[in-house]
Each structure stands twice: as C-alpha cells, then as structure tokens.
Amino acid sequence: MGIYEMRADLAKALAHPLRLEILGILLTEGETCVCEITDKVGAQQPTVSKHLSVLRDAGILTSRKDGLMVFYDIRVPCIQGFFDCLDRVLEEDLRRRQAHLEEGGHTDE
C-alpha cells in the first residue's frame, strides 16, 4: 500500500463527526475509559466502541484494558496541530462569508 492510500485510510477514519468529537475529548482530557467517553458524547456504548475501533485500527488511538474497562488515548499527538490548522482555515472562511453577507452579497460563491 502506498503513502496516498495510507493517508486516504487515515482521512476516512477521521471523516465522522462523532469520531472527531471523541478525538476532541481525548485531546483535552488524555486517556479516558469508554464509559466516560460514552457519557460525554451522549451515544450508546456499542456505537462509541465501534467508532473507537475505527480510530484505533487507523493507528490514531491506542487502547489498554484494565479489568473490564478499556481506556483509549491519542497515539498521534500532532493531530492537535492538524485540527488547529483546519480550524484557522474554517474561521477565516466564516469571516469572509459573514463580511460578504454584510456587504449584501450572496453565500454561493
């Protein structure tokens, strides 16, 4: 598998709002058990576990078992920088759209 296929697989793993929310929790709080993640996102445990597995299988997360509990953590800490960069771009786009609307323009550019 080439680098572009590997990047595409990683991007696919990130391509879900709930997975991004889970990553936000782990980036903020560090290692967290599935039960706490489930409470924070307000989804069912099987759904959260499935999304965690996708992220782990993509190499973004690590997991460890402690008795009956499973804890997840970020394996790729540089992902915070990636999200920071994306957020700056999105914020700039929103500012431009807002300015365009205030000038009486339309949003479909």
VOPAGU-2260 file (C-alpha; in pm, 1 decimal, decimal comma):
REM VOPAGU-2260
SITE   aa  ch    i         X         Y         Z
SITE  MET   A    0       0,0       0,0       0,0
SITE  GLY   A    1     138,1     339,7     -98,1
SITE  ILE   A    2     151,9     655,0     111,2
SITE  TYR   A    3    -151,7     808,5     -60,5
SITE  GLU   A    4    -366,2     504,3       9,0
SITE  MET   A    5    -248,6     508,6     369,6
SITE  ARG   A    6    -333,1     878,5     401,5
SITE  ALA   A    7    -674,5     814,3     247,4
SITE  ASP   A    8    -744,2     539,7     501,4
SITE  LEU   A    9    -646,5     773,0     784,1
SITE  ALA   A   10    -864,2    1051,7     642,1
SITE  LYS   A   11   -1158,1     809,2     617,0
SITE  ALA   A   12   -1118,1     727,3     985,3
SITE  LEU   A   13   -1143,9    1099,4    1066,4
SITE  ALA   A   14   -1444,4    1152,9     840,6
SITE  HIS   A   15   -1720,8    1129,9    1101,1
SITE  PRO   A   16   -1842,6    1398,8    1344,4
SITE  LEU   A   17   -1866,4    1159,0    1639,6
SITE  ARG   A   18   -1509,7    1039,1    1584,4
SITE  LEU   A   19   -1391,8    1400,0    1576,2
SITE  GLU   A   20   -1580,6    1467,6    1899,4
SITE  ILE   A   21   -1417,3    1163,5    2060,2
SITE  LEU   A   22   -1076,4    1287,3    1949,0
SITE  GLY   A   23   -1154,5    1629,1    2097,3
SITE  ILE   A   24   -1230,4    1466,5    2432,0
SITE  LEU   A   25    -912,6    1260,3    2427,8
SITE  LEU   A   26    -700,0    1557,2    2320,8
SITE  THR   A   27    -841,5    1762,8    2607,7
SITE  GLU   A   28    -857,4    1500,9    2881,6
SITE  GLY   A   29    -596,3    1242,8    2789,1
SITE  GLU   A   30    -651,7     873,3    2844,2
SITE  THR   A   31   -1021,4     808,6    2903,0
SITE  CYS   A   32   -1233,1     496,6    2950,6
SITE  VAL   A   33   -1507,4     404,2    2707,2
SITE  CYS   A   34   -1773,7     460,8    2973,2
SITE  GLU   A   35   -1666,6     824,2    3024,6
SITE  ILE   A   36   -1647,7     889,8    2650,6
SITE  THR   A   37   -1996,1     740,2    2610,9
SITE  ASP   A   38   -2134,7     971,8    2880,4
SITE  LYS   A   39   -1969,6    1279,4    2728,1
SITE  VAL   A   40   -2087,4    1222,7    2370,0
SITE  GLY   A   41   -2434,5    1100,6    2465,3
SITE  ALA   A   42   -2427,5     799,3    2233,7
SITE  GLN   A   43   -2482,1     432,3    2301,5
SITE  GLN   A   44   -2179,4     232,4    2418,3
SITE  PRO   A   45   -2175,3      -4,7    2116,7
SITE  THR   A   46   -2175,0     295,2    1881,4
SITE  VAL   A   47   -1891,0     464,2    2067,9
SITE  SER   A   48   -1692,4     138,9    2081,6
SITE  LYS   A   49   -1728,9      93,0    1705,6
SITE  HIS   A   50   -1600,2     444,6    1637,5
SITE  LEU   A   51   -1313,4     396,3    1881,7
SITE  SER   A   52   -1220,1      75,2    1699,6
SITE  VAL   A   53   -1211,7     256,7    1366,5
SITE  LEU   A   54    -977,3     520,0    1511,2
SITE  ARG   A   55    -760,0     256,8    1678,9
SITE  ASP   A   56    -741,9      42,8    1364,6
SITE  ALA   A   57    -634,5     350,3    1167,4
SITE  GLY   A   58    -346,5     396,2    1412,5
SITE  ILE   A   59    -478,1     719,8    1563,4
SITE  LEU   A   60    -556,8     577,5    1908,2
SITE  THR   A   61    -408,6     328,8    2148,6
SITE  SER   A   62    -611,5     120,0    2389,3
SITE  ARG   A   63    -544,5     -74,7    2706,1
SITE  LYS   A   64    -761,1    -294,5    2923,6
SITE  ASP   A   65    -778,5    -264,3    3299,0
SITE  GLY   A   66   -1008,6    -534,4    3427,7
SITE  LEU   A   67   -1339,1    -487,4    3248,5
SITE  MET   A   68   -1262,9    -129,1    3149,3
SITE  VAL   A   69   -1098,1     -21,6    2823,9
SITE  PHE   A   70    -906,5     305,5    2811,5
SITE  TYR   A   71    -821,1     495,5    2494,9
SITE  ASP   A   72    -560,0     760,5    2428,7
SITE  ILE   A   73    -420,5     956,6    2136,5
SITE  ARG   A   74    -130,9     785,0    1961,3
SITE  VAL   A   75     -74,1    1074,3    1720,3
SITE  PRO   A   76     -34,3    1392,1    1931,0
SITE  CYS   A   77      42,7    1603,3    1623,6
SITE  ILE   A   78    -322,7    1567,1    1526,1
SITE  GLN   A   79    -393,4    1867,5    1752,1
SITE  GLY   A   80    -180,5    2084,0    1521,9
SITE  PHE   A   81    -369,2    1949,5    1221,5
SITE  PHE   A   82    -702,4    2040,7    1382,8
SITE  ASP   A   83    -571,1    2383,6    1484,9
SITE  CYS   A   84    -472,3    2449,0    1123,5
SITE  LEU   A   85    -811,4    2334,6     992,3
SITE  ASP   A   86    -991,4    2549,3    1249,9
SITE  ARG   A   87    -797,8    2859,9    1141,4
SITE  VAL   A   88    -896,3    2798,5     778,8
SITE  LEU   A   89   -1261,1    2740,7     873,1
SITE  GLU   A   90   -1272,6    3052,9    1090,7
SITE  GLU   A   91   -1128,1    3261,5     807,8
SITE  ASP   A   92   -1385,9    3119,7     566,0
SITE  LEU   A   93   -1665,3    3206,4     808,2
SITE  ARG   A   94   -1532,6    3561,7     848,8
SITE  ARG   A   95   -1518,9    3606,0     471,7
SITE  ARG   A   96   -1872,0    3474,6     426,2
SITE  GLN   A   97   -2001,3    3698,5     705,3
SITE  ALA   A   98   -1831,6    4003,7     554,0
SITE  HIS   A   99   -1972,0    3915,0     212,6
SITE  LEU   A  100   -2324,2    3887,4     356,7
SITE  GLU   A  101   -2289,7    4218,4     537,2
SITE  GLU   A  102   -2197,9    4377,7     204,0
SITE  GLY   A  103   -2523,9    4247,4      59,5
SITE  GLY   A  104   -2371,2    3957,9    -131,8
SITE  HIS   A  105   -2486,2    3602,6    -164,5
SITE  THR   A  106   -2326,3    3299,3       1,0
SITE  ASP   A  107   -2297,6    3086,3    -314,9
SITE  GLU   A  108   -1955,3    3191,6    -439,7
